[in-house]
């Protein structure tokens, strides 16, 4: 698919690794500090960033993925955060998913990643209420989980390694594969490829992913850019 790729502004954080567009603004998660900010989706100011509307500290660790649903933030804790900062007693020992209060940053609930290992992406499924999609990297799969009992609903094979952000749409699910610089749309029943967006250099590298009006947004944990992909 040929698309327009447009850098919008730099994140207020140095290492954004998850984002989610909502009616209130754009939520962005920082991998180093595990802080989350709600920012305006608007043009950048004179410093190349956009206005921060709210910011919270969370108990996530090595945060690599963010979603919004049920009035809460959902964060992928990709294991301990001691590689980036001082260790905390709340750090995950391996992949975990945290449900977080967006006003206070308080952890409302948390559960381990199915099968263990790491994760770089989480998405609320708005077409299957009460479920999340998670990148389950140890097995190079994408897993749908029912939150109420943590039961596995579906497991899809991923076509490439280093899967990151995830976006569920009515007819499929988009998954970022960072090392290959490709965003692949998969069939939610078979895992077969339906479409793809190539992100060639010198565009910022795709990491976190969100749906937005007119296409997709992604963030680059290396350069800090937030980028729009027109579909």
C-alpha positions as CSV (number, residue, x, y, z in Angstrom):
1,X,0.0,0.0,0.0
2,X,1.3,3.4,-0.9
3,X,0.6,5.9,1.9
4,X,1.6,9.4,3.1
5,X,3.9,9.4,6.1
6,X,4.1,12.7,8.0
7,X,6.1,13.4,11.1
8,X,3.9,15.5,13.4
9,X,5.8,16.5,16.5
10,X,8.3,15.0,19.0
11,X,7.0,13.3,22.1
12,X,7.6,15.1,25.5
13,X,9.6,12.0,26.4
14,X,12.9,10.8,25.0
15,X,11.8,7.1,24.5
16,X,8.1,6.9,23.7
17,X,7.1,3.3,23.2
18,X,3.3,3.3,23.3
19,X,0.6,5.7,22.3
20,X,-3.2,5.9,22.0
21,X,-5.4,8.6,20.5
22,X,-8.6,9.4,22.4
23,X,-11.2,12.1,22.2
24,X,-9.3,13.9,25.0
25,X,-5.9,13.9,23.3
26,X,-3.0,11.5,22.7
27,X,-1.7,9.3,25.5
28,X,2.1,8.6,25.2
29,X,4.1,6.2,27.5
30,X,7.8,6.6,28.2
31,X,9.9,3.4,28.3
32,X,12.6,4.9,30.6
33,X,10.6,6.6,33.3
34,X,7.3,4.7,33.0
35,X,5.4,8.0,33.0
36,X,2.4,8.6,30.8
37,X,1.3,11.9,29.4
38,X,-1.9,13.1,27.7
39,X,-0.9,15.6,25.0
40,X,-2.7,17.7,22.5
41,X,-2.9,16.3,19.0
42,X,-1.9,19.6,17.4
43,X,0.9,21.3,15.7
44,X,4.2,21.6,17.6
45,X,5.4,24.7,19.5
46,X,8.7,26.4,19.0
47,X,10.5,23.5,20.7
48,X,9.0,20.9,18.3
49,X,6.7,19.3,20.9
50,X,3.1,19.7,21.8
51,X,1.2,20.8,24.9
52,X,1.0,18.4,27.9
53,X,-2.5,18.2,29.3
54,X,-1.9,15.7,32.1
55,X,0.9,13.4,33.3
56,X,1.0,10.5,35.7
57,X,3.6,8.2,37.2
58,X,2.8,4.5,36.9
59,X,3.9,1.2,38.4
60,X,4.7,-0.2,35.0
61,X,8.2,-1.2,34.1
62,X,10.1,-1.1,30.8
63,X,6.8,0.1,29.4
64,X,6.4,-1.0,25.8
65,X,2.8,-0.6,24.7
66,X,-0.3,1.4,25.7
67,X,-4.0,1.2,25.1
68,X,-7.2,2.9,26.3
69,X,-10.5,1.3,27.2
70,X,-13.1,1.0,30.0
71,X,-12.0,4.5,31.1
72,X,-8.5,3.2,32.0
73,X,-5.0,3.0,30.6
74,X,-3.6,-0.5,29.8
75,X,0.2,-0.7,29.8
76,X,2.5,-3.4,28.7
77,X,5.3,-3.9,31.2
78,X,8.0,-5.6,29.3
79,X,9.8,-7.0,32.3
80,X,12.0,-5.1,34.9
81,X,12.9,-1.5,34.4
82,X,16.3,-1.7,36.0
83,X,18.1,-1.5,32.6
84,X,16.8,2.1,32.4
85,X,16.5,3.3,36.0
86,X,16.8,2.2,39.6
87,X,14.8,-1.0,40.3
88,X,11.4,-0.7,42.1
89,X,9.5,-3.2,44.2
90,X,6.6,-2.9,41.7
91,X,8.7,-3.9,38.7
92,X,7.5,-6.8,36.7
93,X,9.9,-9.8,36.6
94,X,8.6,-10.7,33.1
95,X,5.9,-9.5,30.8
96,X,2.7,-8.1,32.6
97,X,-0.3,-6.1,31.7
98,X,-1.4,-3.3,34.0
99,X,-4.8,-1.5,34.2
100,X,-4.1,2.0,35.4
101,X,-6.2,4.9,36.6
102,X,-5.6,7.8,34.1
103,X,-6.1,10.5,36.8
104,X,-3.7,9.1,39.4
105,X,-1.5,6.5,37.8
106,X,-2.7,4.0,40.4
107,X,-2.6,0.3,39.4
108,X,-6.2,-1.0,39.3
109,X,-5.2,-4.6,38.4
110,X,-2.4,-6.5,36.7
111,X,-1.9,-9.9,35.3
112,X,1.1,-11.8,33.8
113,X,1.6,-12.2,30.1
114,X,0.3,-15.6,28.8
115,X,3.2,-17.9,28.5
116,X,5.7,-15.5,30.0
117,X,8.4,-13.6,28.2
118,X,8.2,-10.1,26.9
119,X,5.6,-7.9,25.2
120,X,5.8,-4.7,23.2
121,X,2.1,-4.1,22.4
122,X,-1.4,-4.1,23.8
123,X,-4.8,-3.2,22.2
124,X,-8.4,-3.2,23.5
125,X,-10.6,-5.1,21.1
126,X,-13.7,-2.9,20.5
127,X,-15.4,-5.6,18.5
128,X,-15.1,-8.3,21.2
129,X,-15.9,-6.7,24.5
130,X,-13.8,-7.5,27.5
131,X,-10.8,-8.7,25.5
132,X,-7.2,-7.5,24.8
133,X,-4.7,-8.3,22.1
134,X,-1.1,-8.7,23.3
135,X,2.1,-9.3,21.5
136,X,3.5,-12.5,23.1
137,X,7.1,-12.3,21.9
138,X,8.5,-15.5,23.3
139,X,6.4,-17.5,20.9
140,X,6.3,-14.8,18.2
141,X,2.5,-14.7,18.4
142,X,-0.3,-12.3,18.9
143,X,-2.7,-13.4,21.7
144,X,-6.3,-12.3,22.4
145,X,-7.1,-12.6,26.1
146,X,-10.4,-12.2,28.0
147,X,-9.6,-9.9,30.9
148,X,-12.2,-11.2,33.4
149,X,-10.5,-14.6,33.7
150,X,-7.3,-14.2,31.7
151,X,-8.4,-16.9,29.4
152,X,-6.8,-17.1,25.9
153,X,-9.4,-16.6,23.1
154,X,-7.2,-16.7,20.0
155,X,-3.5,-17.0,19.1
156,X,-2.2,-15.8,15.7
157,X,1.3,-16.4,14.3
158,X,3.3,-13.2,13.6
159,X,5.1,-13.0,10.2
160,X,8.2,-11.2,11.5
161,X,10.1,-10.8,14.7
162,X,10.2,-7.7,17.0
163,X,6.4,-7.0,17.0
164,X,5.4,-3.7,18.6
165,X,2.2,-1.7,18.4
166,X,-1.2,-3.2,17.6
167,X,-4.4,-1.7,16.3
168,X,-7.6,-3.6,15.9
169,X,-9.9,-2.5,13.1
170,X,-13.2,-4.0,12.0
171,X,-11.8,-6.2,9.2
172,X,-8.4,-7.1,10.7
173,X,-5.6,-6.1,13.1
174,X,-2.5,-4.0,12.3
175,X,0.8,-5.0,13.9
176,X,4.1,-3.1,13.7
177,X,7.3,-5.1,13.1
178,X,10.0,-2.6,14.0
179,X,13.1,-4.2,12.7
180,X,11.5,-4.8,9.2
181,X,10.0,-1.3,9.2
182,X,6.6,-2.7,8.2
183,X,3.1,-2.4,9.6
184,X,1.2,-5.6,8.6
185,X,-2.6,-6.0,8.6
186,X,-3.6,-9.6,9.6
187,X,-6.8,-11.6,9.4
188,X,-8.0,-12.0,13.0
189,X,-9.1,-15.6,12.3
190,X,-6.2,-17.0,10.3
191,X,-3.3,-14.6,10.9
192,X,-2.9,-14.3,7.1
193,X,-1.6,-11.1,5.7
194,X,-4.3,-8.7,4.3
195,X,-2.3,-5.6,3.7
196,X,1.0,-3.8,4.6
197,X,2.5,-0.4,5.0
198,X,6.3,-0.1,4.4
199,X,8.1,2.6,6.4
200,X,11.4,3.2,4.6
201,X,14.2,5.3,5.8
202,X,14.7,8.2,6.4
203,X,11.2,8.2,8.1
204,X,11.2,7.7,11.9
205,X,11.2,4.0,12.9
206,X,7.7,2.6,13.9
207,X,7.3,1.3,17.5
208,X,4.0,2.1,19.3
209,X,0.8,2.3,17.1
210,X,-2.7,3.8,17.4
211,X,-5.7,4.4,15.2
212,X,-6.5,8.0,14.4
213,X,-8.8,10.0,12.1
214,X,-7.7,9.3,8.6
215,X,-5.2,6.5,9.3
216,X,-2.6,5.5,12.0
217,X,-0.2,7.2,14.4
218,X,3.1,5.7,15.4
219,X,5.9,6.7,17.8
220,X,9.6,6.2,17.4
221,X,11.3,5.2,20.7
222,X,14.7,6.1,19.1
223,X,14.1,9.6,17.8
224,X,11.0,10.6,19.9
225,X,8.9,11.5,16.8
226,X,5.1,11.0,16.6
227,X,4.2,10.2,13.0
228,X,0.9,10.0,11.0
229,X,0.3,7.4,8.3
230,X,-2.6,8.3,6.0
231,X,-4.7,5.4,4.9
